């Protein structure tokens, strides 16, 4: 008779992958990964404007360089 790895496991034969035990622990903890059911999400801190200022300054510098090149080319 062929061995069926997906056959139900008896109480003396634990799940070799452990997925059944992990799922049962997940359910027993309230269904959340941290185990605290009903926990409020932490508020998101506002982002700093550091990268945004860099992008704005970079675009301004590129426009300035293009304006100088165009002025030199047409004068």
PEWO-V201456 format. One record per pair of residues at least 4 apart in sequence whose C-alpha atoms are under 8 Angstrom apart, sorted by the first residue. I is the first residue (numbers start at 1). J is the second residue. Records with the same first field share a line. If there is no record, write none. Layout:
I->J / J
This chain:
9->13 / 14 / 15
10->14
14->18
15->19 / 20 / 21
18->22
19->23
20->24
21->25
22->26
23->27
24->28
25->29
26->30 / 31 / 32 / 33 / 35
27->31
29->35 / 36 / 37
30->35 / 36 / 37
31->35 / 37
32->36 / 37
49->53
50->54
51->55
52->56
53->57
54->58
55->59
56->60
57->61
58->62
59->63
60->64
61->65
62->66
63->67
64->68
65->69
66->70
67->71
68->72
69->73
70->74
71->75
